[in-house]
Amino acid sequence: IYKNLYEDKLDAPDVARRMAAFYMLWALNDNNAIQKAAPYINLILRAANEGALKLDDPNVIWAREKAARILAATGNYQNSLKAQRLLKQGSVDGTVPNVFQTLYGEILSSRSDPVSLLAAIDMLSVLNQQGLLEKKQTLLLANLYARTNNWKKGKVLMLDALSRYGADPEVWSTYIVLLIGQGEYTTASQRLNRFAEIAS
């Protein structure tokens, strides 16, 4: 029904985006949903490659991010490299949009080699200094600090997150788990008790 509604406009970027978003909503319940969304995402990216759409067009930025996430989600190293290249190609006048930089950092953080982890930290820490990280990426950066023996910075970041997000259970649980991972059992216990007080 949804497809029939736009049948004569499927080549329009706005419509292609709606169609792709519609199919991606069902990705958790339909294994073929991503495959159904891909042609519409590719249509937008092809229009950008051919010059029909500008690189900073909202539909192009959206499609590039979604395509990169789909590639990275496969867990395949070669696909993650493709995702990185796709994000780099989205630079406008030498500037990569913040949404791409954040995703680039997420992709690098999923690897285990020190070079990638440190590169992810560099990228995400700059965005954090600019106040551009959301909660998910803030917690990711704290985890990266802990993984690379820089818990001092990670702890400062988590304390800042606690003050910013209040009684958010995800923030508190992440902090407590990181404290345990660093062997700070007493502090972890204290924080757990404190969270119980706040949440009650």
ABEGO torsion letter per residue (X at the ends): XAAAAAAAAAABAAAAAAAAAAAAAAAAABAAAAAAAAAAAAAAAAAAAAGABBAABAAAAAAAAAAAAAAAAAGBAAAAAAAAAAAAAABBGGBBBAAAAAAAAAAAAABABAAAAAAAAAAAAAAAAAGABBAAAAAAAAAAAAAAGAAAAAAAAAAAAAAAAEABAAAAAAAAAAAAAAGBAAAAAAAAAAAAAAAX
